[in-house]
Amino acid sequence: MFLVLILVMVVLWIVLAVIGVHALLLGRMPGPWLQQRVRQPRLWGAGAILILISWNRSPTLLVIGIGLIALGHAVKSPR
């Protein structure tokens, strides 16, 4: 059971990393569902990368990453 939980966490970590880098570099979210819900993809991507970097190291970076993801959903685009 514990091995399955670790496998699920690793898969989620990889998916978050791929989506975060995609959003940060390209400035858009993959898939129509995320494109409709995320208003600032670069903020969202930066938050996702910070969350991955801070895992088990720095709670401050974790909170900042969560805040950036929330801002990515809330802040309207300047366009």
Summary of the structure (lengths in Angstrom):
residues: 79
radius of gyration: 13.3
end to end distance: 48.1
largest distance: 48.1
contacts: 227
relative contact order: 0.16
helix: 77%
strand: 0%
